[in-house]
Amino acid sequence: MKKIEAIIRKSQFDDVKKALHKIEVNFFSYWDVTGVGNEKQGHVYRGISYSTSDIQRRYLSIVISDEFLEKTVNTILDAAYTGNVGDGKIFVSEISDAYRIRTKENGNAGIN
C-alpha cells in the first residue's frame, strides 16, 4: 500500500476531486493549509501592492493499493497542472498496514 500526499492550488481542487472520482479513488482526506514556497503572491489594494509570503493550498491524503499508484499520481499531475509556479507537490510513502474499524479487515481489504 502507498500513501499519496499532495499539496495543490485550492483553485484546482474541484478538478482534482472529479478526476480522482473518475478513476474510482473515492475516499481521501483533505485540509486547507498555508505554506511558504517559491511562489511570490501579491495583492493590490487601492493601487498599493502588498506582498504575502503565506500561500493558501489544499492538502490531500490518499491511501491506495500499489497497483493504483501510477494511475492516481498521473491523475493528480494532470488535473492540478496550470503550468505556473506554485502548482504544488506530490509525496509518496509506504504504508505497512491499514485496518477498517467496522469489519476489522486489514491490508488492501481494509482500504477498498
VOPAGU-2260 file (C-alpha; in pm, 1 decimal, decimal comma):
REM VOPAGU-2260
SITE   aa  ch    i         X         Y         Z
SITE  MET   A    0       0,0       0,0       0,0
SITE  LYS   A    1     104,0     357,1     -64,4
SITE  LYS   A    2      15,5     692,4      83,6
SITE  ILE   A    3      -2,9     986,9    -153,7
SITE  GLU   A    4      19,2    1332,1      -3,7
SITE  ALA   A    5     -49,0    1612,0    -249,5
SITE  ILE   A    6     -32,7    1985,0    -191,5
SITE  ILE   A    7    -222,6    2163,0    -467,1
SITE  ARG   A    8    -376,2    2500,0    -551,3
SITE  LYS   A    9    -717,8    2547,5    -391,7
SITE  SER   A   10    -847,0    2659,2    -730,6
SITE  GLN   A   11    -760,0    2318,7    -880,6
SITE  PHE   A   12    -919,2    2110,1    -603,7
SITE  ASP   A   13   -1256,2    2052,8    -775,4
SITE  ASP   A   14   -1082,8    1938,7   -1094,6
SITE  VAL   A   15    -857,1    1701,3    -898,3
SITE  LYS   A   16   -1150,5    1563,7    -697,9
SITE  LYS   A   17   -1357,1    1496,9   -1012,9
SITE  ALA   A   18   -1059,7    1332,6   -1185,5
SITE  LEU   A   19    -994,0    1107,9    -884,3
SITE  HIS   A   20   -1359,7    1001,5    -875,2
SITE  LYS   A   21   -1338,6     913,4   -1246,8
SITE  ILE   A   22   -1059,2     663,8   -1174,6
SITE  GLU   A   23   -1255,9     531,0    -874,1
SITE  VAL   A   24   -1045,0     685,1    -599,2
SITE  ASN   A   25   -1349,5     774,2    -391,4
SITE  PHE   A   26   -1207,2     812,3     -42,7
SITE  PHE   A   27    -945,2    1061,4      64,4
SITE  SER   A   28    -898,3    1329,1     326,5
SITE  TYR   A   29    -812,4    1692,2     266,1
SITE  TRP   A   30    -728,9    2004,4     462,0
SITE  ASP   A   31    -683,6    2371,2     388,7
SITE  VAL   A   32    -322,2    2456,6     464,7
SITE  THR   A   33     -91,7    2754,4     448,3
SITE  GLY   A   34     270,3    2726,2     347,1
SITE  VAL   A   35     571,7    2912,1     226,5
SITE  GLY   A   36     719,1    2832,1    -113,9
SITE  ASN   A   37     890,4    2974,0    -419,3
SITE  GLU   A   38     577,5    3149,0    -543,5
SITE  LYS   A   39     560,9    3516,7    -463,1
SITE  GLN   A   40     196,1    3611,6    -429,9
SITE  GLY   A   41      96,6    3970,2    -406,1
SITE  HIS   A   42    -224,4    4161,6    -357,2
SITE  VAL   A   43    -312,4    4505,4    -484,0
SITE  TYR   A   44    -543,4    4716,1    -272,5
SITE  ARG   A   45    -628,4    5067,5    -385,4
SITE  GLY   A   46    -329,0    5075,1    -615,2
SITE  ILE   A   47     -79,7    4966,6    -349,0
SITE  SER   A   48      88,4    4626,9    -386,8
SITE  TYR   A   49     116,6    4411,8     -75,9
SITE  SER   A   50     330,5    4100,4     -92,0
SITE  THR   A   51     246,3    3795,6     114,1
SITE  SER   A   52     476,3    3506,3     186,8
SITE  ASP   A   53     198,3    3273,9     304,8
SITE  ILE   A   54      34,7    3071,7      29,0
SITE  GLN   A   55    -309,1    2906,8      64,3
SITE  ARG   A   56    -319,7    2546,6     -58,0
SITE  ARG   A   57    -519,7    2226,6     -18,3
SITE  TYR   A   58    -352,7    1915,1     124,8
SITE  LEU   A   59    -479,9    1572,9      12,7
SITE  SER   A   60    -404,2    1243,1     182,8
SITE  ILE   A   61    -485,5     926,0     -12,3
SITE  VAL   A   62    -406,2     563,8      80,0
SITE  ILE   A   63    -425,1     322,6    -213,2
SITE  SER   A   64    -316,9     -24,4    -315,8
SITE  ASP   A   65      13,4     -46,7    -502,2
SITE  GLU   A   66    -147,7    -113,5    -841,6
SITE  PHE   A   67    -331,3     223,8    -833,5
SITE  LEU   A   68     -20,4     431,2    -757,9
SITE  GLU   A   69      85,7     534,5   -1108,4
SITE  LYS   A   70    -270,3     598,5   -1225,8
SITE  THR   A   71    -350,8     810,3    -918,7
SITE  VAL   A   72     -30,6    1016,4    -932,4
SITE  ASN   A   73     -73,9    1081,8   -1305,5
SITE  THR   A   74    -435,8    1185,1   -1249,8
SITE  ILE   A   75    -333,2    1439,5    -985,7
SITE  LEU   A   76     -47,1    1565,9   -1203,7
SITE  ASP   A   77    -281,8    1622,5   -1497,5
SITE  ALA   A   78    -572,3    1775,3   -1303,9
SITE  ALA   A   79    -363,3    2004,5   -1080,3
SITE  TYR   A   80    -141,2    2135,1   -1360,1
SITE  THR   A   81    -159,2    2501,9   -1458,9
SITE  GLY   A   82     198,6    2541,9   -1581,5
SITE  ASN   A   83     271,9    2819,2   -1334,1
SITE  VAL   A   84     498,9    2833,5   -1031,5
SITE  GLY   A   85     308,4    2705,9    -728,8
SITE  ASP   A   86     120,6    2414,3    -885,5
SITE  GLY   A   87     219,1    2201,2    -584,8
SITE  LYS   A   88     397,8    1884,8    -482,5
SITE  ILE   A   89     318,4    1512,7    -452,9
SITE  PHE   A   90     485,1    1283,2    -199,4
SITE  VAL   A   91     456,5     903,1    -195,9
SITE  SER   A   92     535,9     683,1     103,8
SITE  GLU   A   93     492,7     320,6     208,3
SITE  ILE   A   94     208,3     210,4     435,3
SITE  SER   A   95     273,9    -111,2     624,4
SITE  ASP   A   96     -91,2    -187,6     704,5
SITE  ALA   A   97    -441,9     -43,5     718,5
SITE  TYR   A   98    -747,8    -152,5     914,4
SITE  ARG   A   99   -1117,9     -93,9     860,6
SITE  ILE   A  100   -1256,1     -43,3    1208,9
SITE  ARG   A  101   -1612,3    -160,2    1132,5
SITE  THR   A  102   -1517,2    -501,3     987,4
SITE  LYS   A  103   -1165,3    -537,4    1128,2
SITE  GLU   A  104   -1038,0    -616,2     776,4
SITE  ASN   A  105    -678,7    -520,7     708,9
SITE  GLY   A  106    -442,8    -476,8     415,6
SITE  ASN   A  107    -598,5    -395,7      78,1
SITE  ALA   A  108    -938,4    -516,5     206,6
SITE  GLY   A  109    -913,8    -251,0     475,5
SITE  ILE   A  110    -883,7      35,7     227,5
SITE  ASN   A  111   -1115,3     -78,9     -55,4
